[in-house]
Amino acid sequence: MVEEETVEKEEVTTVSNPKQVVKTTTVTPPPVKTEHPQKVFEKKKTIFRTYQIIWYLLAVVELLLAFRMGLKAVGANPLSGFSNLVYALSNPLAVPFNGVIPSTISGASILEWSTILASIVYLLLAYGLTHLMQMVKPVTPKEVEQEVDNA
C-alpha cells in the first residue's frame, strides 16, 4: 500500500504594484512502483523449489554412481538384473569421464577412478548452479517461509 504524500509550495512574486501575488501549487509525487507481496513470495518460492530440484537430481545421480562403484568394487555379476539396471542407468553419467583416470583392477574387483571423478564433477556443477542462482536472486528457506504480509 503506497501512501500519497502531497507537498504544497508557495511562490511569491512581487509586481510593480505594492500588492503581493501568492500562487499555491500542489505537487503529488509519483507512486513508488513495488511488486505485490504475493508475487515476490511466488518468485522466491520458485527459486527455492529450483534449488530443491537441483539437489534432488544430484542425490539421484550420486546414488547411482555410488551403487556403480560399489558393485564394481565387489565384483558383482554384470548379467544379474540389479547390476545390469544400475550399470545401464549410470553408464550415460560415467561415460564422459571414462579413460580420464585408469581403473584399478584386482581380481574381480574394479575401482573406477573415473566414476569418482564424475561424482565430484556433478557435485561441483550442482553447487555452481545454485550459487549462480543465489547471485541472481538471494533466497533462503527462511525467506520462503516468511509471511507475505511481513514482506
C-alpha positions in Angstrom: 0.0 0.0 0.0 1.5 3.3 -1.1 0.5 6.4 0.7 0.5 9.5 -1.4 2.2 12.5 0.0 1.3 15.9 -1.1 3.7 18.8 -1.0 2.5 22.4 -1.1 4.8 25.1 -2.5 4.3 28.8 -2.2 5.8 31.1 -4.7 5.8 34.8 -4.0 6.0 37.1 -7.0 6.5 40.8 -6.5 4.9 43.0 -9.1 5.5 46.7 -9.5 2.3 47.3 -7.6 2.6 47.2 -3.8 0.2 44.2 -3.8 1.7 40.7 -3.5 0.6 37.8 -5.7 0.6 34.4 -4.0 0.5 31.4 -6.1 -0.1 28.0 -4.4 0.9 24.8 -6.3 0.1 21.3 -5.1 2.7 18.6 -6.1 1.9 14.9 -5.8 5.0 12.7 -6.2 4.5 9.7 -8.4 3.7 6.5 -6.6 6.6 4.1 -5.9 6.2 1.0 -8.1 6.6 -2.1 -6.0 5.6 -5.7 -6.7 2.7 -7.1 -4.9 4.0 -9.2 -1.9 2.3 -12.3 -3.2 4.3 -12.1 -6.5 7.5 -11.6 -4.6 6.7 -14.6 -2.4 5.9 -16.7 -5.5 9.2 -15.8 -7.2 11.2 -16.7 -4.1 9.3 -19.9 -3.7 10.0 -20.8 -7.4 13.7 -20.2 -6.9 13.8 -22.2 -3.7 12.0 -25.1 -5.4 14.6 -25.0 -8.2 17.3 -25.4 -5.6 15.5 -28.4 -4.2 15.2 -30.0 -7.6 18.9 -29.4 -8.4 19.9 -31.1 -5.1 17.4 -33.9 -5.5 18.7 -34.7 -9.0 22.3 -34.6 -7.7 21.3 -37.1 -5.0 19.9 -39.5 -7.6 23.0 -39.1 -9.8 25.4 -39.6 -6.8 23.4 -42.6 -5.6 23.6 -44.3 -9.0 27.3 -43.6 -9.3 27.8 -44.9 -5.7 26.0 -48.1 -6.5 28.0 -48.5 -9.7 31.3 -48.1 -7.8 30.2 -50.5 -5.0 29.1 -53.2 -7.4 32.3 -52.9 -9.5 34.4 -52.9 -6.3 32.9 -56.2 -5.0 33.0 -57.8 -8.5 29.2 -58.1 -8.9 28.0 -60.2 -11.8 27.1 -57.7 -14.6 24.5 -60.1 -16.0 22.3 -60.1 -12.9 19.2 -58.0 -13.0 20.1 -55.3 -10.4 23.7 -54.9 -11.5 22.6 -54.6 -15.2 20.0 -52.0 -14.2 22.5 -49.9 -12.2 25.1 -50.1 -15.0 22.5 -49.2 -17.7 21.3 -46.2 -15.7 24.7 -45.0 -14.6 26.6 -45.6 -17.8 25.5 -42.3 -19.5 26.7 -40.4 -16.4 30.0 -42.2 -16.2 30.9 -42.4 -20.0 32.2 -38.8 -20.4 34.8 -39.5 -17.7 35.9 -42.9 -18.9 39.6 -43.0 -19.7 40.5 -39.8 -17.8 42.0 -41.8 -14.9 42.7 -45.6 -15.4 40.8 -48.1 -13.3 42.5 -50.2 -10.7 41.8 -53.9 -11.2 42.4 -56.5 -8.6 41.0 -59.9 -9.4 37.2 -59.5 -10.0 37.2 -56.1 -8.2 37.4 -52.9 -10.2 37.9 -49.5 -8.7 36.8 -46.9 -11.3 38.6 -43.7 -10.6 36.7 -42.1 -13.4 33.4 -42.7 -11.6 34.7 -41.0 -8.5 35.8 -38.1 -10.7 32.3 -38.0 -12.2 30.8 -37.8 -8.8 33.0 -34.8 -7.8 32.3 -33.0 -11.1 28.5 -33.4 -10.8 28.7 -32.2 -7.2 30.6 -29.1 -8.2 28.2 -28.5 -11.1 25.2 -28.5 -8.8 27.0 -26.3 -6.3 27.9 -23.9 -9.0 24.3 -23.7 -10.4 22.8 -23.0 -7.0 25.4 -20.3 -6.3 24.8 -18.7 -9.7 21.1 -18.5 -8.9 22.0 -17.1 -5.4 23.9 -14.3 -7.1 20.9 -13.5 -9.3 18.3 -13.5 -6.5 19.4 -14.4 -3.0 16.8 -16.6 -1.2 17.0 -18.7 1.9 14.4 -21.2 3.2 13.6 -18.8 6.0 12.7 -16.1 3.4 10.3 -18.5 1.7 8.6 -19.4 5.0 8.2 -15.7 5.8 4.6 -14.5 5.8 3.6 -12.4 2.8 2.1 -9.7 5.0 5.5 -9.1 6.6 7.3 -8.7 3.3 
